[in-house]
Amino acid sequence: MAVNETVIALLRSKPDMAKLTDDLPHVRAAVDAPDGIGTIASYFTEIPLPATGTWNTPGRGGAQADLVLTAPQGQVPLLFIEIDKLPRGR
């Protein structure tokens, strides 16, 4: 779920103020924030990063990126994202 939450946060769309009855400060902050990055098709999950082998047949023990983003239109040609959750109480 943490990977899904990260994608949603990075995609964030601006709220449509015409559909809201109140101009609340946190909604105004979301409207004034920059656009999200890419589209849902810009994100890929659990992509092998082969330390050995090839992209098509990665070797054993290679790392995997939790999330990979490719959005050149947003000035992000390639971004690897690792998502780790801290244990509760930290």
PDB file of N, CA, C and O in Angstrom:
ATOM      1  N   MET A   1       0.807  -1.194   0.000  1.00  0.00           N
ATOM      2  CA  MET A   1       0.000   0.000   0.000  1.00  0.00           C
ATOM      3  C   MET A   1       0.854   1.263   0.000  1.00  0.00           C
ATOM      4  O   MET A   1       0.437   2.285  -0.545  1.00  0.00           O
ATOM      5  N   ALA A   2       2.025   1.212   0.593  1.00  0.00           N
ATOM      6  CA  ALA A   2       2.871   2.401   0.643  1.00  0.00           C
ATOM      7  C   ALA A   2       3.273   2.838  -0.764  1.00  0.00           C
ATOM      8  O   ALA A   2       3.391   4.034  -1.033  1.00  0.00           O
ATOM      9  N   VAL A   3       3.485   1.871  -1.663  1.00  0.00           N
ATOM     10  CA  VAL A   3       3.832   2.208  -3.049  1.00  0.00           C
ATOM     11  C   VAL A   3       2.640   2.890  -3.715  1.00  0.00           C
ATOM     12  O   VAL A   3       2.812   3.900  -4.397  1.00  0.00           O
ATOM     13  N   ASN A   4       1.442   2.355  -3.527  1.00  0.00           N
ATOM     14  CA  ASN A   4       0.243   2.970  -4.110  1.00  0.00           C
ATOM     15  C   ASN A   4       0.041   4.385  -3.579  1.00  0.00           C
ATOM     16  O   ASN A   4      -0.282   5.298  -4.340  1.00  0.00           O
ATOM     17  N   GLU A   5       0.229   4.566  -2.284  1.00  0.00           N
ATOM     18  CA  GLU A   5       0.071   5.895  -1.685  1.00  0.00           C
ATOM     19  C   GLU A   5       1.085   6.883  -2.253  1.00  0.00           C
ATOM     20  O   GLU A   5       0.778   8.061  -2.439  1.00  0.00           O
ATOM     21  N   THR A   6       2.284   6.400  -2.526  1.00  0.00           N
ATOM     22  CA  THR A   6       3.320   7.262  -3.101  1.00  0.00           C
ATOM     23  C   THR A   6       2.937   7.698  -4.506  1.00  0.00           C
ATOM     24  O   THR A   6       3.091   8.867  -4.859  1.00  0.00           O
ATOM     25  N   VAL A   7       2.435   6.758  -5.315  1.00  0.00           N
ATOM     26  CA  VAL A   7       1.996   7.100  -6.680  1.00  0.00           C
ATOM     27  C   VAL A   7       0.880   8.141  -6.618  1.00  0.00           C
ATOM     28  O   VAL A   7       0.910   9.127  -7.355  1.00  0.00           O
ATOM     29  N   ILE A   8      -0.091   7.930  -5.754  1.00  0.00           N
ATOM     30  CA  ILE A   8      -1.202   8.882  -5.633  1.00  0.00           C
ATOM     31  C   ILE A   8      -0.695  10.257  -5.229  1.00  0.00           C
ATOM     32  O   ILE A   8      -1.155  11.270  -5.757  1.00  0.00           O
ATOM     33  N   ALA A   9       0.244  10.298  -4.302  1.00  0.00           N
ATOM     34  CA  ALA A   9       0.787  11.589  -3.853  1.00  0.00           C
ATOM     35  C   ALA A   9       1.549  12.292  -4.976  1.00  0.00           C
ATOM     36  O   ALA A   9       1.467  13.513  -5.110  1.00  0.00           O
ATOM     37  N   LEU A  10       2.286  11.531  -5.779  1.00  0.00           N
ATOM     38  CA  LEU A  10       3.055  12.145  -6.864  1.00  0.00           C
ATOM     39  C   LEU A  10       2.164  12.571  -8.027  1.00  0.00           C
ATOM     40  O   LEU A  10       2.489  13.523  -8.736  1.00  0.00           O
ATOM     41  N   LEU A  11       1.046  11.878  -8.230  1.00  0.00           N
ATOM     42  CA  LEU A  11       0.131  12.217  -9.323  1.00  0.00           C
ATOM     43  C   LEU A  11      -0.797  13.375  -8.976  1.00  0.00           C
ATOM     44  O   LEU A  11      -1.371  13.997  -9.870  1.00  0.00           O
ATOM     45  N   ARG A  12      -0.946  13.662  -7.721  1.00  0.00           N
ATOM     46  CA  ARG A  12      -1.972  14.562  -7.186  1.00  0.00           C
ATOM     47  C   ARG A  12      -2.540  15.539  -8.219  1.00  0.00           C
ATOM     48  O   ARG A  12      -1.817  16.270  -8.896  1.00  0.00           O
ATOM     49  N   SER A  13      -3.833  15.511  -8.299  1.00  0.00           N
ATOM     50  CA  SER A  13      -4.493  16.477  -9.181  1.00  0.00           C
ATOM     51  C   SER A  13      -5.025  17.623  -8.327  1.00  0.00           C
ATOM     52  O   SER A  13      -5.251  17.474  -7.126  1.00  0.00           O
ATOM     53  N   LYS A  14      -5.212  18.729  -8.951  1.00  0.00           N
ATOM     54  CA  LYS A  14      -5.704  19.899  -8.228  1.00  0.00           C
ATOM     55  C   LYS A  14      -7.214  19.759  -8.020  1.00  0.00           C
ATOM     56  O   LYS A  14      -7.922  19.308  -8.921  1.00  0.00           O
ATOM     57  N   PRO A  15      -7.709  20.141  -6.844  1.00  0.00           N
ATOM     58  CA  PRO A  15      -9.152  20.091  -6.623  1.00  0.00           C
ATOM     59  C   PRO A  15      -9.877  21.111  -7.499  1.00  0.00           C
ATOM     60  O   PRO A  15      -9.353  22.190  -7.775  1.00  0.00           O
ATOM     61  N   ASP A  16     -11.072  20.761  -7.927  1.00  0.00           N
ATOM     62  CA  ASP A  16     -11.899  21.666  -8.716  1.00  0.00           C
ATOM     63  C   ASP A  16     -12.664  22.560  -7.741  1.00  0.00           C
ATOM     64  O   ASP A  16     -13.615  22.116  -7.098  1.00  0.00           O
ATOM     65  N   MET A  17     -12.251  23.803  -7.638  1.00  0.00           N
ATOM     66  CA  MET A  17     -12.846  24.718  -6.670  1.00  0.00           C
ATOM     67  C   MET A  17     -14.339  24.958  -6.947  1.00  0.00           C
ATOM     68  O   MET A  17     -15.089  25.295  -6.031  1.00  0.00           O
ATOM     69  N   ALA A  18     -14.768  24.787  -8.194  1.00  0.00           N
ATOM     70  CA  ALA A  18     -16.178  24.996  -8.528  1.00  0.00           C
ATOM     71  C   ALA A  18     -17.062  23.946  -7.863  1.00  0.00           C
ATOM     72  O   ALA A  18     -18.252  24.180  -7.656  1.00  0.00           O
ATOM     73  N   LYS A  19     -16.490  22.790  -7.527  1.00  0.00           N
ATOM     74  CA  LYS A  19     -17.269  21.722  -6.904  1.00  0.00           C
ATOM     75  C   LYS A  19     -17.277  21.820  -5.376  1.00  0.00           C
ATOM     76  O   LYS A  19     -17.989  21.069  -4.710  1.00  0.00           O
ATOM     77  N   LEU A  20     -16.502  22.729  -4.832  1.00  0.00           N
ATOM     78  CA  LEU A  20     -16.415  22.861  -3.382  1.00  0.00           C
ATOM     79  C   LEU A  20     -17.273  24.028  -2.903  1.00  0.00           C
ATOM     80  O   LEU A  20     -17.374  25.059  -3.569  1.00  0.00           O
ATOM     81  N   THR A  21     -17.882  23.848  -1.743  1.00  0.00           N
ATOM     82  CA  THR A  21     -18.735  24.907  -1.207  1.00  0.00           C
ATOM     83  C   THR A  21     -17.948  25.898  -0.362  1.00  0.00           C
ATOM     84  O   THR A  21     -18.326  27.065  -0.257  1.00  0.00           O
ATOM     85  N   ASP A  22     -16.844  25.434   0.247  1.00  0.00           N
ATOM     86  CA  ASP A  22     -16.033  26.313   1.099  1.00  0.00           C
ATOM     87  C   ASP A  22     -14.631  26.438   0.517  1.00  0.00           C
ATOM     88  O   ASP A  22     -14.102  25.496  -0.073  1.00  0.00           O
ATOM     89  N   ASP A  23     -14.049  27.601   0.690  1.00  0.00           N
ATOM     90  CA  ASP A  23     -12.670  27.832   0.264  1.00  0.00           C
ATOM     91  C   ASP A  23     -11.771  27.653   1.493  1.00  0.00           C
ATOM     92  O   ASP A  23     -11.273  28.629   2.053  1.00  0.00           O
ATOM     93  N   LEU A  24     -11.571  26.398   1.903  1.00  0.00           N
ATOM     94  CA  LEU A  24     -10.804  26.091   3.103  1.00  0.00           C
ATOM     95  C   LEU A  24      -9.309  26.299   2.857  1.00  0.00           C
ATOM     96  O   LEU A  24      -8.848  26.112   1.731  1.00  0.00           O
ATOM     97  N   PRO A  25      -8.545  26.680   3.876  1.00  0.00           N
ATOM     98  CA  PRO A  25      -7.115  26.960   3.694  1.00  0.00           C
ATOM     99  C   PRO A  25      -6.332  25.764   3.140  1.00  0.00           C
ATOM    100  O   PRO A  25      -5.464  25.948   2.287  1.00  0.00           O
ATOM    101  N   HIS A  26      -6.621  24.535   3.610  1.00  0.00           N
ATOM    102  CA  HIS A  26      -5.857  23.386   3.111  1.00  0.00           C
ATOM    103  C   HIS A  26      -6.228  23.058   1.666  1.00  0.00           C
ATOM    104  O   HIS A  26      -5.399  22.537   0.919  1.00  0.00           O
ATOM    105  N   VAL A  27      -7.469  23.358   1.266  1.00  0.00           N
ATOM    106  CA  VAL A  27      -7.856  23.154  -0.135  1.00  0.00           C
ATOM    107  C   VAL A  27      -7.171  24.203  -0.998  1.00  0.00           C
ATOM    108  O   VAL A  27      -6.690  23.890  -2.088  1.00  0.00           O
ATOM    109  N   ARG A  28      -7.121  25.430  -0.529  1.00  0.00           N
ATOM    110  CA  ARG A  28      -6.447  26.504  -1.277  1.00  0.00           C
ATOM    111  C   ARG A  28      -4.965  26.166  -1.449  1.00  0.00           C
ATOM    112  O   ARG A  28      -4.390  26.431  -2.504  1.00  0.00           O
ATOM    113  N   ALA A  29      -4.346  25.586  -0.426  1.00  0.00           N
ATOM    114  CA  ALA A  29      -2.934  25.203  -0.522  1.00  0.00           C
ATOM    115  C   ALA A  29      -2.750  24.132  -1.590  1.00  0.00           C
ATOM    116  O   ALA A  29      -1.758  24.158  -2.317  1.00  0.00           O
ATOM    117  N   ALA A  30      -3.689  23.189  -1.698  1.00  0.00           N
ATOM    118  CA  ALA A  30      -3.599  22.142  -2.717  1.00  0.00           C
ATOM    119  C   ALA A  30      -3.749  22.730  -4.114  1.00  0.00           C
ATOM    120  O   ALA A  30      -3.092  22.278  -5.052  1.00  0.00           O
ATOM    121  N   VAL A  31      -4.604  23.731  -4.257  1.00  0.00           N
ATOM    122  CA  VAL A  31      -4.802  24.376  -5.558  1.00  0.00           C
ATOM    123  C   VAL A  31      -3.553  25.151  -5.957  1.00  0.00           C
ATOM    124  O   VAL A  31      -3.179  25.165  -7.130  1.00  0.00           O
ATOM    125  N   ASP A  32      -2.904  25.798  -4.987  1.00  0.00           N
ATOM    126  CA  ASP A  32      -1.720  26.605  -5.275  1.00  0.00           C
ATOM    127  C   ASP A  32      -0.454  25.765  -5.454  1.00  0.00           C
ATOM    128  O   ASP A  32       0.554  26.278  -5.941  1.00  0.00           O
ATOM    129  N   ALA A  33      -0.484  24.481  -5.069  1.00  0.00           N
ATOM    130  CA  ALA A  33       0.688  23.601  -5.181  1.00  0.00           C
ATOM    131  C   ALA A  33       0.960  23.276  -6.650  1.00  0.00           C
ATOM    132  O   ALA A  33       0.058  23.373  -7.482  1.00  0.00           O
ATOM    133  N   PRO A  34       2.184  22.895  -6.970  1.00  0.00           N
ATOM    134  CA  PRO A  34       2.479  22.536  -8.354  1.00  0.00           C
ATOM    135  C   PRO A  34       1.733  21.271  -8.768  1.00  0.00           C
ATOM    136  O   PRO A  34       1.304  20.480  -7.928  1.00  0.00           O
ATOM    137  N   ASP A  35       1.590  21.098 -10.075  1.00  0.00           N
ATOM    138  CA  ASP A  35       0.942  19.905 -10.608  1.00  0.00           C
ATOM    139  C   ASP A  35       1.718  18.662 -10.213  1.00  0.00           C
ATOM    140  O   ASP A  35       2.897  18.725  -9.863  1.00  0.00           O
ATOM    141  N   GLY A  36       1.029  17.532 -10.277  1.00  0.00           N
ATOM    142  CA  GLY A  36       1.681  16.249 -10.046  1.00  0.00           C
ATOM    143  C   GLY A  36       2.618  15.908 -11.201  1.00  0.00           C
ATOM    144  O   GLY A  36       2.724  16.656 -12.173  1.00  0.00           O
ATOM    145  N   ILE A  37       3.288  14.779 -11.080  1.00  0.00           N
ATOM    146  CA  ILE A  37       4.280  14.383 -12.079  1.00  0.00           C
ATOM    147  C   ILE A  37       3.755  13.191 -12.873  1.00  0.00           C
ATOM    148  O   ILE A  37       3.416  12.160 -12.293  1.00  0.00           O
ATOM    149  N   GLY A  38       3.687  13.328 -14.188  1.00  0.00           N
ATOM    150  CA  GLY A  38       3.335  12.222 -15.071  1.00  0.00           C
ATOM    151  C   GLY A  38       1.869  11.820 -15.006  1.00  0.00           C
ATOM    152  O   GLY A  38       1.028  12.524 -14.447  1.00  0.00           O
ATOM    153  N   THR A  39       1.594  10.652 -15.605  1.00  0.00           N
ATOM    154  CA  THR A  39       0.272  10.042 -15.592  1.00  0.00           C
ATOM    155  C   THR A  39       0.410   8.671 -14.943  1.00  0.00           C
ATOM    156  O   THR A  39       1.524   8.243 -14.639  1.00  0.00           O
ATOM    157  N   ILE A  40      -0.677   7.992 -14.733  1.00  0.00           N
ATOM    158  CA  ILE A  40      -0.601   6.674 -14.113  1.00  0.00           C
ATOM    159  C   ILE A  40       0.238   5.720 -14.977  1.00  0.00           C
ATOM    160  O   ILE A  40       0.870   4.804 -14.451  1.00  0.00           O
ATOM    161  N   ALA A  41       0.245   5.933 -16.283  1.00  0.00           N
ATOM    162  CA  ALA A  41       1.043   5.093 -17.183  1.00  0.00           C
ATOM    163  C   ALA A  41       2.538   5.399 -17.085  1.00  0.00           C
ATOM    164  O   ALA A  41       3.348   4.672 -17.660  1.00  0.00           O
ATOM    165  N   SER A  42       2.920   6.459 -16.369  1.00  0.00           N
ATOM    166  CA  SER A  42       4.326   6.826 -16.201  1.00  0.00           C
ATOM    167  C   SER A  42       5.009   6.022 -15.102  1.00  0.00           C
ATOM    168  O   SER A  42       6.232   6.074 -14.966  1.00  0.00           O
ATOM    169  N   TYR A  43       4.228   5.274 -14.311  1.00  0.00           N
ATOM    170  CA  TYR A  43       4.746   4.579 -13.136  1.00  0.00           C
ATOM    171  C   TYR A  43       4.781   3.076 -13.356  1.00  0.00           C
ATOM    172  O   TYR A  43       3.845   2.496 -13.906  1.00  0.00           O
ATOM    173  N   PHE A  44       5.865   2.451 -12.923  1.00  0.00           N
ATOM    174  CA  PHE A  44       6.028   1.004 -13.009  1.00  0.00           C
ATOM    175  C   PHE A  44       6.511   0.521 -11.641  1.00  0.00           C
ATOM    176  O   PHE A  44       7.247   1.233 -10.959  1.00  0.00           O
ATOM    177  N   THR A  45       6.103  -0.681 -11.239  1.00  0.00           N
ATOM    178  CA  THR A  45       6.471  -1.189  -9.918  1.00  0.00           C
ATOM    179  C   THR A  45       7.287  -2.464 -10.021  1.00  0.00           C
ATOM    180  O   THR A  45       7.188  -3.215 -10.991  1.00  0.00           O
ATOM    181  N   GLU A  46       8.104  -2.690  -8.986  1.00  0.00           N
ATOM    182  CA  GLU A  46       8.934  -3.898  -8.844  1.00  0.00           C
ATOM    183  C   GLU A  46       9.742  -4.196 -10.107  1.00  0.00           C
ATOM    184  O   GLU A  46       9.659  -5.284 -10.675  1.00  0.00           O
ATOM    185  N   ILE A  47      10.510  -3.222 -10.523  1.00  0.00           N
ATOM    186  CA  ILE A  47      11.341  -3.346 -11.722  1.00  0.00           C
ATOM    187  C   ILE A  47      12.723  -3.843 -11.311  1.00  0.00           C
ATOM    188  O   ILE A  47      13.372  -3.231 -10.463  1.00  0.00           O
ATOM    189  N   PRO A  48      13.190  -4.969 -11.916  1.00  0.00           N
ATOM    190  CA  PRO A  48      14.524  -5.459 -11.564  1.00  0.00           C
ATOM    191  C   PRO A  48      15.610  -4.505 -12.048  1.00  0.00           C
ATOM    192  O   PRO A  48      15.546  -3.981 -13.160  1.00  0.00           O
ATOM    193  N   LEU A  49      16.598  -4.293 -11.200  1.00  0.00           N
ATOM    194  CA  LEU A  49      17.765  -3.484 -11.542  1.00  0.00           C
ATOM    195  C   LEU A  49      18.954  -4.441 -11.534  1.00  0.00           C
ATOM    196  O   LEU A  49      19.590  -4.631 -10.496  1.00  0.00           O
ATOM    197  N   PRO A  50      19.254  -5.035 -12.665  1.00  0.00           N
ATOM    198  CA  PRO A  50      20.237  -6.123 -12.683  1.00  0.00           C
ATOM    199  C   PRO A  50      21.660  -5.660 -12.400  1.00  0.00           C
ATOM    200  O   PRO A  50      22.227  -4.851 -13.134  1.00  0.00           O
ATOM    201  N   ALA A  51      22.222  -6.193 -11.318  1.00  0.00           N
ATOM    202  CA  ALA A  51      23.642  -5.983 -11.052  1.00  0.00           C
ATOM    203  C   ALA A  51      24.445  -6.969 -11.905  1.00  0.00           C
ATOM    204  O   ALA A  51      25.589  -6.706 -12.276  1.00  0.00           O
ATOM    205  N   THR A  52      23.823  -8.096 -12.202  1.00  0.00           N
ATOM    206  CA  THR A  52      24.400  -9.088 -13.109  1.00  0.00           C
ATOM    207  C   THR A  52      23.316  -9.487 -14.094  1.00  0.00           C
ATOM    208  O   THR A  52      22.131  -9.257 -13.851  1.00  0.00           O
ATOM    209  N   GLY A  53      23.711 -10.069 -15.177  1.00  0.00           N
ATOM    210  CA  GLY A  53      22.749 -10.471 -16.197  1.00  0.00           C
ATOM    211  C   GLY A  53      22.383  -9.296 -17.087  1.00  0.00           C
ATOM    212  O   GLY A  53      23.156  -8.353 -17.253  1.00  0.00           O
ATOM    213  N   THR A  54      21.191  -9.374 -17.652  1.00  0.00           N
ATOM    214  CA  THR A  54      20.715  -8.328 -18.560  1.00  0.00           C
ATOM    215  C   THR A  54      19.363  -7.824 -18.068  1.00  0.00           C
ATOM    216  O   THR A  54      18.812  -8.350 -17.100  1.00  0.00           O
ATOM    217  N   TRP A  55      18.832  -6.805 -18.739  1.00  0.00           N
ATOM    218  CA  TRP A  55      17.517  -6.286 -18.373  1.00  0.00           C
ATOM    219  C   TRP A  55      16.450  -7.358 -18.566  1.00  0.00           C
ATOM    220  O   TRP A  55      15.512  -7.454 -17.774  1.00  0.00           O
ATOM    221  N   ASN A  56      16.592  -8.167 -19.626  1.00  0.00           N
ATOM    222  CA  ASN A  56      15.588  -9.194 -19.900  1.00  0.00           C
ATOM    223  C   ASN A  56      15.728 -10.404 -18.987  1.00  0.00           C
ATOM    224  O   ASN A  56      14.725 -11.032 -18.647  1.00  0.00           O
ATOM    225  N   THR A  57      16.939 -10.742 -18.585  1.00  0.00           N
ATOM    226  CA  THR A  57      17.170 -11.879 -17.694  1.00  0.00           C
ATOM    227  C   THR A  57      18.134 -11.455 -16.594  1.00  0.00           C
ATOM    228  O   THR A  57      19.323 -11.767 -16.652  1.00  0.00           O
ATOM    229  N   PRO A  58      17.620 -10.742 -15.588  1.00  0.00           N
ATOM    230  CA  PRO A  58      18.497 -10.285 -14.516  1.00  0.00           C
ATOM    231  C   PRO A  58      19.052 -11.454 -13.721  1.00  0.00           C
ATOM    232  O   PRO A  58      18.385 -12.475 -13.554  1.00  0.00           O
ATOM    233  N   GLY A  59      20.282 -11.298 -13.231  1.00  0.00           N
ATOM    234  CA  GLY A  59      20.908 -12.331 -12.420  1.00  0.00           C
ATOM    235  C   GLY A  59      20.299 -12.398 -11.034  1.00  0.00           C
ATOM    236  O   GLY A  59      19.595 -11.484 -10.604  1.00  0.00           O
ATOM    237  N   ARG A  60      20.573 -13.480 -10.349  1.00  0.00           N
ATOM    238  CA  ARG A  60      20.047 -13.658  -8.998  1.00  0.00           C
ATOM    239  C   ARG A  60      20.650 -12.633  -8.042  1.00  0.00           C
ATOM    240  O   ARG A  60      21.801 -12.223  -8.190  1.00  0.00           O
ATOM    241  N   GLY A  61      19.863 -12.237  -7.079  1.00  0.00           N
ATOM    242  CA  GLY A  61      20.354 -11.332  -6.050  1.00  0.00           C
ATOM    243  C   GLY A  61      20.340  -9.870  -6.439  1.00  0.00           C
ATOM    244  O   GLY A  61      20.803  -9.028  -5.669  1.00  0.00           O
ATOM    245  N   GLY A  62      19.823  -9.544  -7.612  1.00  0.00           N
ATOM    246  CA  GLY A  62      19.762  -8.147  -8.019  1.00  0.00           C
ATOM    247  C   GLY A  62      18.685  -7.396  -7.256  1.00  0.00           C
ATOM    248  O   GLY A  62      17.753  -8.002  -6.727  1.00  0.00           O
ATOM    249  N   ALA A  63      18.810  -6.108  -7.201  1.00  0.00           N
ATOM    250  CA  ALA A  63      17.831  -5.272  -6.501  1.00  0.00           C
ATOM    251  C   ALA A  63      16.602  -5.046  -7.372  1.00  0.00           C
ATOM    252  O   ALA A  63      16.643  -5.226  -8.589  1.00  0.00           O
ATOM    253  N   GLN A  64      15.523  -4.652  -6.734  1.00  0.00           N
ATOM    254  CA  GLN A  64      14.312  -4.255  -7.441  1.00  0.00           C
ATOM    255  C   GLN A  64      13.901  -2.875  -6.954  1.00  0.00           C
ATOM    256  O   GLN A  64      13.916  -2.594  -5.756  1.00  0.00           O
ATOM    257  N   ALA A  65      13.536  -2.022  -7.896  1.00  0.00           N
ATOM    258  CA  ALA A  65      13.025  -0.696  -7.526  1.00  0.00           C
ATOM    259  C   ALA A  65      11.541  -0.842  -7.202  1.00  0.00           C
ATOM    260  O   ALA A  65      10.786  -1.421  -7.983  1.00  0.00           O
ATOM    261  N   ASP A  66      11.126  -0.319  -6.056  1.00  0.00           N
ATOM    262  CA  ASP A  66       9.709  -0.373  -5.699  1.00  0.00           C
ATOM    263  C   ASP A  66       8.872   0.373  -6.728  1.00  0.00           C
ATOM    264  O   ASP A  66       7.770  -0.053  -7.076  1.00  0.00           O
ATOM    265  N   LEU A  67       9.404   1.482  -7.207  1.00  0.00           N
ATOM    266  CA  LEU A  67       8.661   2.329  -8.119  1.00  0.00           C
ATOM    267  C   LEU A  67       9.631   2.997  -9.085  1.00  0.00           C
ATOM    268  O   LEU A  67      10.678   3.502  -8.679  1.00  0.00           O
ATOM    269  N   VAL A  68       9.275   2.994 -10.364  1.00  0.00           N
ATOM    270  CA  VAL A  68      10.082   3.672 -11.380  1.00  0.00           C
ATOM    271  C   VAL A  68       9.167   4.649 -12.101  1.00  0.00           C
ATOM    272  O   VAL A  68       8.066   4.292 -12.521  1.00  0.00           O
ATOM    273  N   LEU A  69       9.630   5.877 -12.239  1.00  0.00           N
ATOM    274  CA  LEU A  69       8.861   6.928 -12.896  1.00  0.00           C
ATOM    275  C   LEU A  69       9.617   7.399 -14.117  1.00  0.00           C
ATOM    276  O   LEU A  69      10.809   7.700 -14.041  1.00  0.00           O
ATOM    277  N   THR A  70       8.923   7.465 -15.251  1.00  0.00           N
ATOM    278  CA  THR A  70       9.481   8.068 -16.454  1.00  0.00           C
ATOM    279  C   THR A  70       8.495   9.135 -16.928  1.00  0.00           C
ATOM    280  O   THR A  70       7.413   8.817 -17.423  1.00  0.00           O
ATOM    281  N   ALA A  71       8.875  10.384 -16.775  1.00  0.00           N
ATOM    282  CA  ALA A  71       8.007  11.499 -17.161  1.00  0.00           C
ATOM    283  C   ALA A  71       8.850  12.626 -17.740  1.00  0.00           C
ATOM    284  O   ALA A  71       9.012  13.669 -17.106  1.00  0.00           O
ATOM    285  N   PRO A  72       9.393  12.422 -18.950  1.00  0.00           N
ATOM    286  CA  PRO A  72      10.235  13.475 -19.530  1.00  0.00           C
ATOM    287  C   PRO A  72       9.502  14.805 -19.706  1.00  0.00           C
ATOM    288  O   PRO A  72      10.126  15.864 -19.645  1.00  0.00           O
ATOM    289  N   GLN A  73       8.179  14.763 -19.926  1.00  0.00           N
ATOM    290  CA  GLN A  73       7.423  16.010 -20.067  1.00  0.00           C
ATOM    291  C   GLN A  73       7.411  16.805 -18.774  1.00  0.00           C
ATOM    292  O   GLN A  73       7.182  18.014 -18.799  1.00  0.00           O
ATOM    293  N   GLY A  74       7.653  16.150 -17.638  1.00  0.00           N
ATOM    294  CA  GLY A  74       7.739  16.825 -16.349  1.00  0.00           C
ATOM    295  C   GLY A  74       9.170  17.003 -15.894  1.00  0.00           C
ATOM    296  O   GLY A  74       9.420  17.215 -14.708  1.00  0.00           O
ATOM    297  N   GLN A  75      10.128  16.919 -16.827  1.00  0.00           N
ATOM    298  CA  GLN A  75      11.553  17.067 -16.548  1.00  0.00           C
ATOM    299  C   GLN A  75      12.090  15.945 -15.655  1.00  0.00           C
ATOM    300  O   GLN A  75      13.059  16.141 -14.922  1.00  0.00           O
ATOM    301  N   VAL A  76      11.447  14.750 -15.722  1.00  0.00           N
ATOM    302  CA  VAL A  76      11.902  13.584 -14.961  1.00  0.00           C
ATOM    303  C   VAL A  76      12.106  12.438 -15.956  1.00  0.00           C
ATOM    304  O   VAL A  76      11.195  11.638 -16.171  1.00  0.00           O
ATOM    305  N   PRO A  77      13.306  12.351 -16.568  1.00  0.00           N
ATOM    306  CA  PRO A  77      13.507  11.287 -17.565  1.00  0.00           C
ATOM    307  C   PRO A  77      13.459   9.891 -16.952  1.00  0.00           C
ATOM    308  O   PRO A  77      12.930   8.970 -17.575  1.00  0.00           O
ATOM    309  N   LEU A  78      13.999   9.712 -15.749  1.00  0.00           N
ATOM    310  CA  LEU A  78      14.000   8.402 -15.102  1.00  0.00           C
ATOM    311  C   LEU A  78      14.269   8.592 -13.613  1.00  0.00           C
ATOM    312  O   LEU A  78      15.243   9.237 -13.225  1.00  0.00           O
ATOM    313  N   LEU A  79      13.400   8.027 -12.790  1.00  0.00           N
ATOM    314  CA  LEU A  79      13.546   8.157 -11.340  1.00  0.00           C
ATOM    315  C   LEU A  79      13.227   6.815 -10.695  1.00  0.00           C
ATOM    316  O   LEU A  79      12.143   6.267 -10.896  1.00  0.00           O
ATOM    317  N   PHE A  80      14.173   6.283  -9.915  1.00  0.00           N
ATOM    318  CA  PHE A  80      13.964   5.057  -9.161  1.00  0.00           C
ATOM    319  C   PHE A  80      13.609   5.448  -7.732  1.00  0.00           C
ATOM    320  O   PHE A  80      14.285   6.278  -7.124  1.00  0.00           O
ATOM    321  N   ILE A  81      12.542   4.846  -7.197  1.00  0.00           N
ATOM    322  CA  ILE A  81      12.075   5.190  -5.860  1.00  0.00           C
ATOM    323  C   ILE A  81      12.024   3.931  -5.009  1.00  0.00           C
ATOM    324  O   ILE A  81      11.408   2.938  -5.399  1.00  0.00           O
ATOM    325  N   GLU A  82      12.663   3.967  -3.859  1.00  0.00           N
ATOM    326  CA  GLU A  82      12.624   2.866  -2.894  1.00  0.00           C
ATOM    327  C   GLU A  82      11.749   3.314  -1.734  1.00  0.00           C
ATOM    328  O   GLU A  82      11.956   4.394  -1.180  1.00  0.00           O
ATOM    329  N   ILE A  83      10.781   2.497  -1.366  1.00  0.00           N
ATOM    330  CA  ILE A  83       9.838   2.868  -0.322  1.00  0.00           C
ATOM    331  C   ILE A  83       9.967   1.872   0.825  1.00  0.00           C
ATOM    332  O   ILE A  83       9.719   0.679   0.653  1.00  0.00           O
ATOM    333  N   ASP A  84      10.349   2.361   1.972  1.00  0.00           N
ATOM    334  CA  ASP A  84      10.479   1.533   3.169  1.00  0.00           C
ATOM    335  C   ASP A  84       9.620   2.126   4.266  1.00  0.00           C
ATOM    336  O   ASP A  84       9.540   3.344   4.430  1.00  0.00           O
ATOM    337  N   LYS A  85       8.983   1.246   5.011  1.00  0.00           N
ATOM    338  CA  LYS A  85       8.182   1.702   6.143  1.00  0.00           C
ATOM    339  C   LYS A  85       8.978   1.514   7.416  1.00  0.00           C
ATOM    340  O   LYS A  85       9.595   0.469   7.622  1.00  0.00           O
ATOM    341  N   LEU A  86       8.966   2.523   8.269  1.00  0.00           N
ATOM    342  CA  LEU A  86       9.599   2.390   9.575  1.00  0.00           C
ATOM    343  C   LEU A  86       8.698   1.574  10.487  1.00  0.00           C
ATOM    344  O   LEU A  86       7.475   1.628  10.365  1.00  0.00           O
ATOM    345  N   PRO A  87       9.293   0.823  11.393  1.00  0.00           N
ATOM    346  CA  PRO A  87       8.465   0.099  12.357  1.00  0.00           C
ATOM    347  C   PRO A  87       7.644   1.073  13.187  1.00  0.00           C
ATOM    348  O   PRO A  87       8.036   2.224  13.380  1.00  0.00           O
ATOM    349  N   ARG A  88       6.513   0.605  13.670  1.00  0.00           N
ATOM    350  CA  ARG A  88       5.659   1.460  14.502  1.00  0.00           C
ATOM    351  C   ARG A  88       6.404   1.947  15.737  1.00  0.00           C
ATOM    352  O   ARG A  88       7.258   1.244  16.277  1.00  0.00           O
ATOM    353  N   GLY A  89       6.076   3.143  16.174  1.00  0.00           N
ATOM    354  CA  GLY A  89       6.694   3.700  17.362  1.00  0.00           C
ATOM    355  C   GLY A  89       7.933   4.520  17.073  1.00  0.00           C
ATOM    356  O   GLY A  89       8.591   4.988  18.002  1.00  0.00           O
ATOM    357  N   ARG A  90       8.264   4.703  15.815  1.00  0.00           N
ATOM    358  CA  ARG A  90       9.443   5.516  15.463  1.00  0.00           C
ATOM    359  C   ARG A  90       9.031   6.813  14.877  1.00  0.00           C
ATOM    360  O   ARG A  90       9.882   7.628  14.522  1.00  0.00           O
TER     361      ARG A  90
END
